[in-house]
Amino acid sequence: MTALPANPRAQRTYRALVDAGLELLAERPIDALAIDEIVGRAGVAKGSFFNHFADKPALARRSGRKSGSNWKHGSAPPMPEWPIR
């Protein structure tokens, strides 16, 4: 796997997807979510989801790590290996 690029646009997209995943997972279980809902909430293209995550469980794993960490509000989660498998 390659590391997530330092590109600010990719970082914003990643952060938007993780934030949307957190919001939607707070509303209902992962099995009840569609990737289209996640990308719609994030405001990104569906292909962008797959640039960063292999599937919904990969997003859920990353979202879970975000909620348990100590970074400042509004900061990006630690950059993962990309894409998350």
Secondary structure, DSSP 8 states (H G I E B T S, - for coil): -EE----HHHHHHHHHHHHHHHHHHHHS-GGG--HHHHHHHHT--HHHHHHHBSSHHHHHHHHHHHHTS---TT------EESB-
